């Protein structure tokens, strides 16, 4: 696959009419490296109940340790409140990239392709590309991801098959997640809600064991859990029940964030290239579904609930918005 080499501005005059990756000048100059748009802020607000639940769990554990002779409850609680800073520390980000997201460092050949295209994209966006860490996901899909404060990952298949301009469109989309604050907002929401999620999993495990208890013990456990739920609901004025509804709203905000990232890529001049990638990937999945259908396998259709909880808009919606963006500029 041909890749751009050297400084993209040096070859701009030779490719200005046939490749948007090498056009001269910046079409968008960011006032700062990253910020927070409406979707990032609303996403944070929607996760406040989950964050408060996580904080309540940490407080309960810290208070129990204090009663048992451990450190004052304020110390572990303050340590947890400040721990969000650590997830943006470069070594912690590298650990998350490997262990949590299953990413790897690019091979020397992949690095040549990835860094050259990334350098061109960030130059057009007016941001410092060296501030981000480039990773690769071993996958046969065409996909990419942006997470933490500085992580940008792309699949090995995308690196092998996409021309530079189309790969740039995909990376420009991920850069949009970073510069618009989607990544740091989602990571903070995930991190501070983690204790509550772990506690909820523990409750579900205990609930499964109730089936093996005697009738009397089952009634006692259910009564205790019910009393605890009523007490927490009363103490929080019903806020503890909000996490049951917020996933649907958060998914809707996430879908809007994806469209905002598409707009960012389009603003850098990669709308057409991103549309090609989306169309090709949609055709590939459609062919796979058709092949499975020929072998008697049922096509899996998402239920209404699954669609409402999906954080990504469907391909047709993304193509429609990109097409409207292109038409609005002509």
N, C-alpha and C positions, 0 to 999 in steps of 0.2 A: 504494500500500500504506500503510495507516495506521501511523504510527510513534509511539511514546511521546515526549512532549516535556516538558522541564523536569526537575526532580528527581523520580525515581520515587516517593519517599516522600510527595510532596505529593498525588499522585493515588491513593494506596493505598486510601483508604476507598471510593472510587468503583468500584474494580475488584477488590476483594479476593475477591469470590465468583465472578468469571468469568475472571480472568486471573492465573495464578501469577506473572507478571512484575511485578505491582504489589502483591503482598501486603506487609503491613507487617513490619518486623523482619528479622533475619538468621536463617536456619535453620542457618547454619554459619559460625563465626568462626574463621578461620585464625590459629594462634598466630604464624605467620610467613608471609612472602610466598611462599616456596617451600622445599621440602625434598627428601627422597628416600625413596620407598617401596621395598618389597622388589624390585619389578620393575626400578626404576631401578638399584639396586645390583647385582642379579644380571646385568642387561644389561652393566654396566661390567665385571664380573668375566669374563663370557663373551668380551668383546672384548680381554682382556688379551693373548692370543697375537697378535692383529692389531696391537695397540699396540706390543708388543715387536718384532714384525717391522718395523714402521715405524721404531722407534728404532734397530734394527740397520742399516737402510738409511741413516739420517741419520748414524750413527756411521761407517759405511764411507765415505760421501762426505766427511765432515769429516776423517777420518783421511787419506784420499787427498790432500785439499787441504793438510793439514799437511805431508805428505811432500814435496809439490811446492813447498813454500815459502810456503804460505798461512798463515792464522792458526792458532794452536794448536787442536787438535781439540775441546778442551773449550769453546771460545767458541761455535762454531756449534751444538754439541750443547746447551749451556745455553740458547742463544737459542731453539732449537726447543722445548725443554721448557717455556719460559715463554711461547711463542707462543699457547698455548691461551687465555691471558687476553685476547688481542686479539680473538678471535672473539666475545667478549661485549661488546666496545666498540661503542657505538651507531653510529658511522660504518661500522664493519665489518659490523654487522648489516644496516644499510641497503643496503650494497653486495651482501651475500649475498641479501637479499630481491629485489633487482632482477636480478642476474646469475645467481645460482644457482637461485633458486626461481621466477623469472619473475613476480614480483608488481609491482604498481603502487600508487601512492597512490589513495585513493578520491576520486571526484568530489565536489563540494560536496553534491549530493543524497544520494549514497551515504554520505558522512560523517555527515550528519544521522541517517540510519537506524542506521548501524553504531555510532556513538558513544553514542547514546541507549540502545540495547539493551545494549551492552557496559557502560555505566555502571550499569545496573540489575543486571546479572549480577554484576559485581564488588562492588557494594554488598551484595548478598545473601550473597556469599562472604566478606565482611569483608576484602577486599584492596583495594589502591590501583590502580584501573583505569588511571590516568595513567602507570603504570610500564611499560605495554606499548605497542607500536607496532601500529597497525591497518592492514592492507594488503588489497588485493583481487587475486584471480586472475581473469583473463579466461577464463571457461570456461562451457560450457553444462551442466555437472554441478552437483549440489548437494553441496558439499564444503567443508571448511575444513582449516586446518593450524595447528600450533603448532610453532615451531622456535626455535633459538638461545636467547637468554636472555629476549627480550622481544617476539618477533614472533608475531602472531596474524593469519592470513590467512583470507579467506572468498571463495568464488567470486561473481562478479557475478550469476550466475543465482540463487544462493541469496538474495542481497540483494534481487533483483527479485521473487521469487516467494514466499518464506517469510513468513508472518505473524510479528509481533514475538516472540510466545511461542515459536514453533518455532525461529526464528533464535536466540533466547536459549538454547534447549536445545543447539543445535549449538555455540555459543560457550562454554557452560558445560562442555561436553566438552573443548574445547581448553584452557580455563583449568585443567581437571583435569590435563592433561599438564604444564602449567607448574608448578602448585603441588605436584605429586607428584614432580617432578624428572626426568620422562621426557625433556624437551627438552634440558636441559643435559647429561644423561648421554649421549644419543645423539649430540649434536653433538661432545662431547669424544672419544667413541669414533671417530666419522668422521674428525675432524681428525687425531688422532695415528696413526690407521691409514692415512692417505692416502699417505705415502711407500712403505709396503709394497705398497699396491694399484698405485701407479704403476710400481714395480719389477716387479711380477707381470705387468702389461700389456706391459712392455718384454720380459720373458722370452717371453711368448706371441708377440710379433712376431718375435723372433729364431727361435722354434721354427718359425714359418711359412716363414721364409727358408731353413731347413735343407732343405726339400724341393727347393730349387734348387741345392744344393751337390752336389759330387761325393760318391761313396760314401765315400772316405777322409775327406774333411772332415766329412761327416755323422757318421761314427763317432767322430771326434775331439771334435766339439761335444757329442754325446750323452754321451761318456765324461767330459768335463769337468763337464757339468751334473750327471751322476750322482754324481761324486766330491764336488762341492760340496754336493749334497743330503745325501749320507751324512755328510759332515763337520758340516754344520749340525744334522742330526738327532742326531748323537752329542753335539755340544757343548751342545745344549739339552735333552738327555734326552728327545727326541721331542716337545717342546713345539711345535716348528715345524710339526708335522703337525696340531696341533689346529685350526688355521683351516679345515681340510677338513670338520670335523664341527660346529664351533660355529655356522655359519649356521642349521642346523636348530633348535638350542637357542635361539639368539637370536630366531628368528622366533616360536617358541612363547612366549617371554617378551614379545615385542612384542604378540602377540595378547592376552596377559593384561593388558598395560598399557592396551590399548584398552578392555577390560572395566572396568578400574579407573577410567578416565576417564569411562566411562558411569555408573559408580556415583557419581562426583563430581557429574555433572549431575543424577542422580536425587536426591542428597542436598540439592541446592539447590531441589528441587521441580519439575524439568523431565523426569521420567521419561516421563510420558505424551506430552509434546510431542516428545521425542526419538524415541519409538517411532513416532509418526506420520510423522516425517521419514524414518526408516529404512524403514518400510513403503511409503511413496510412492515412494521412490527404487528400492526393490526391484521394485515393480510397473512402474516406467518401464523399467528394464533388461529385465524379462521381456517387456514389449510389444515392445521393440526386437529381442530375440532371436526372438520369434514372427514379426515382420515380415520379418526376414532369412530365416527358414525358409520363409516363403511365397514368397519370390523365389528359392528354391533354394539359399540359402546354408546351410552347415552351422553348427550351433550349436557354438561353441568351448567345450569343457569342459576345465577345469583337470586336469592330470595329478596323480597322487599326489605326485610330487616338487614340483610347483608349489604344491600346497596346503600341503605341509610348509614351504615357503619363504615362504609368504604371511604378511606381518606383520599382517594384519587378519583378525579372525574373520569368518565368514560372517554375513549379516544374521539368519538364524534363531537363531544362537547369541546374538547381541547382544539380540534381542528376547526370547528365553527368559530371559536373565539379568535384563533390566529388569523383565519381568513377575514374576519371582520376588521381586525387590526390592520391587515394589509390594505384592505379596501379604504379604510379611513385615512390612509396616508397617500392615497392617489386621487 
